[in-house]
């Protein structure tokens, strides 16, 4: 169960990082 939680949290962090990256890219485009 802990392993599953770790994988979920890792995916969550990756999603947030990619989202922030996209925000930065869009912001620099403007």
MOPAC internal coordinates of N, CA, C and O (Angstrom, degrees):
PM7 1SCF
backbone

  N    0.0000 0     0.00 0     0.00 0    0    0    0
  C    1.4742 1     0.00 0     0.00 0    1    0    0
  C    1.5375 1   109.52 1     0.00 0    2    1    0
  O    1.2310 1   120.49 1   137.75 1    3    2    1
  N    1.3171 1   116.66 1   -42.25 1    3    2    1
  C    1.4715 1   119.24 1  -179.78 1    5    3    2
  C    1.5262 1   110.66 1   -62.59 1    6    5    3
  O    1.2310 1   121.18 1   141.92 1    7    6    5
  N    1.3246 1   115.34 1   -38.08 1    7    6    5
  C    1.4742 1   118.58 1   179.84 1    9    7    6
  C    1.5288 1   109.25 1   -62.05 1   10    9    7
  O    1.2310 1   120.76 1   135.50 1   11   10    9
  N    1.3353 1   116.15 1   -44.50 1   11   10    9
  C    1.4630 1   119.44 1   179.09 1   13   11   10
  C    1.5253 1   109.82 1   -59.77 1   14   13   11
  O    1.2310 1   120.91 1   136.17 1   15   14   13
  N    1.3260 1   115.87 1   -43.83 1   15   14   13
  C    1.4686 1   119.19 1   179.83 1   17   15   14
  C    1.5202 1   110.14 1   -60.91 1   18   17   15
  O    1.2310 1   120.59 1   137.91 1   19   18   17
  N    1.3213 1   116.48 1   -42.09 1   19   18   17
  C    1.4705 1   119.78 1   179.94 1   21   19   18
  C    1.5285 1   110.65 1   -62.25 1   22   21   19
  O    1.2310 1   120.87 1   135.98 1   23   22   21
  N    1.3146 1   115.94 1   -44.02 1   23   22   21
  C    1.4742 1   119.54 1   179.73 1   25   23   22
  C    1.5229 1   109.52 1   -62.74 1   26   25   23
  O    1.2310 1   120.26 1   137.09 1   27   26   25
  N    1.3159 1   117.10 1   -42.91 1   27   26   25
  C    1.4712 1   119.61 1  -179.98 1   29   27   26
  C    1.5157 1   110.57 1   -62.96 1   30   29   27
  O    1.2310 1   120.50 1   134.63 1   31   30   29
  N    1.3191 1   116.66 1   -45.37 1   31   30   29
  C    1.4672 1   120.04 1  -179.44 1   33   31   30
  C    1.5297 1   109.66 1   -63.37 1   34   33   31
  O    1.2310 1   120.15 1   140.20 1   35   34   33
  N    1.3148 1   117.32 1   -39.80 1   35   34   33
  C    1.4626 1   120.27 1   179.46 1   37   35   34
  C    1.5282 1   110.30 1   -62.97 1   38   37   35
  O    1.2310 1   120.72 1   134.92 1   39   38   37
  N    1.3256 1   116.22 1   -45.08 1   39   38   37
  C    1.4635 1   119.56 1   178.44 1   41   39   38
  C    1.5277 1   109.66 1   -62.61 1   42   41   39
  O    1.2310 1   120.80 1   139.98 1   43   42   41
  N    1.3286 1   116.07 1   -40.02 1   43   42   41
  C    1.4668 1   119.95 1   179.62 1   45   43   42
  C    1.5250 1   110.17 1   -61.39 1   46   45   43
  O    1.2310 1   120.94 1   134.20 1   47   46   45
  N    1.3210 1   115.82 1   -45.80 1   47   46   45
  C    1.4750 1   119.84 1   179.24 1   49   47   46
  C    1.5224 1   110.14 1   -62.68 1   50   49   47
  O    1.2310 1   120.49 1   138.85 1   51   50   49
  N    1.3182 1   116.67 1   -41.15 1   51   50   49
  C    1.4752 1   119.57 1   179.62 1   53   51   50
  C    1.5266 1   110.05 1   -62.39 1   54   53   51
  O    1.2310 1   120.79 1   137.70 1   55   54   53
  N    1.3302 1   116.09 1   -42.30 1   55   54   53
  C    1.4652 1   119.15 1   179.13 1   57   55   54
  C    1.5201 1   110.94 1   -61.51 1   58   57   55
  O    1.2310 1   120.64 1   136.95 1   59   58   57
  N    1.3213 1   116.38 1   -43.05 1   59   58   57
  C    1.4657 1   120.10 1   179.43 1   61   59   58
  C    1.5217 1   109.94 1   -64.01 1   62   61   59
  O    1.2310 1   120.46 1   136.48 1   63   62   61
  N    1.3244 1   116.72 1   -43.52 1   63   62   61
  C    1.4661 1   120.05 1   179.94 1   65   63   62
  C    1.5241 1   110.73 1   -61.55 1   66   65   63
  O    1.2310 1   120.08 1   134.35 1   67   66   65
  N    1.3168 1   117.44 1   -45.65 1   67   66   65
  C    1.4683 1   120.24 1   179.55 1   69   67   66
  C    1.5301 1   110.31 1   -64.29 1   70   69   67
  O    1.2310 1   120.77 1   141.84 1   71   70   69
  N    1.3300 1   116.13 1   -38.16 1   71   70   69
  C    1.4629 1   119.84 1   178.96 1   73   71   70
  C    1.5289 1   109.93 1   -63.16 1   74   73   71
  O    1.2310 1   120.72 1   133.87 1   75   74   73
  N    1.3309 1   116.23 1   -46.13 1   75   74   73
  C    1.4746 1   120.04 1   178.85 1   77   75   74
  C    1.5267 1   110.11 1   -63.12 1   78   77   75
  O    1.2310 1   120.59 1   140.88 1   79   78   77
  N    1.3170 1   116.48 1   -39.12 1   79   78   77
  C    1.4657 1   119.82 1   178.90 1   81   79   78
  C    1.5225 1   110.07 1   -61.81 1   82   81   79
  O    1.2310 1   120.30 1   134.80 1   83   82   81
  N    1.3192 1   117.04 1   -45.20 1   83   82   81
  C    1.4615 1   120.71 1   178.55 1   85   83   82
  C    1.5215 1   110.52 1   -61.98 1   86   85   83
  O    1.2310 1   120.42 1   139.48 1   87   86   85
  N    1.3313 1   116.81 1   -40.52 1   87   86   85
  C    1.4644 1   120.08 1   178.13 1   89   87   86
  C    1.5205 1   109.55 1   -60.64 1   90   89   87
  O    1.2310 1   120.35 1   134.17 1   91   90   89
  N    1.3124 1   116.93 1   -45.83 1   91   90   89
  C    1.4681 1   120.64 1  -179.88 1   93   91   90
  C    1.5212 1   110.34 1   -60.76 1   94   93   91
  O    1.2310 1   120.31 1   134.10 1   95   94   93
  N    1.3230 1   117.01 1   -45.90 1   95   94   93
  C    1.4645 1   120.35 1  -179.54 1   97   95   94
  C    1.5286 1   110.35 1   -61.22 1   98   97   95
  O    1.2310 1   120.49 1   134.26 1   99   98   97
  N    1.3128 1   116.66 1   -45.74 1   99   98   97
  C    1.4653 1   119.57 1   179.94 1  101   99   98
  C    1.5181 1   110.98 1   -64.22 1  102  101   99
  O    1.2310 1   120.84 1   142.05 1  103  102  101
  N    1.3145 1   116.01 1   -37.95 1  103  102  101
  C    1.4640 1   119.73 1  -179.06 1  105  103  102
  C    1.5295 1   110.55 1   -66.85 1  106  105  103
  O    1.2310 1   120.27 1   140.17 1  107  106  105
  N    1.3259 1   117.09 1   -39.83 1  107  106  105
  C    1.4663 1   119.62 1  -179.49 1  109  107  106
  C    1.5257 1   110.01 1   -71.71 1  110  109  107
  O    1.2310 1   119.87 1   153.99 1  111  110  109
  N    1.3166 1   117.85 1   -26.01 1  111  110  109
  C    1.4742 1   120.20 1   179.18 1  113  111  110
  C    1.5194 1   110.35 1   -67.04 1  114  113  111
  O    1.2310 1   120.63 1   139.35 1  115  114  113
  N    1.3018 1   116.39 1   -40.65 1  115  114  113
  C    1.4734 1   119.84 1  -176.15 1  117  115  114
  C    1.5307 1   110.51 1   -63.12 1  118  117  115
  O    1.2310 1   120.10 1   180.00 1  119  118  117

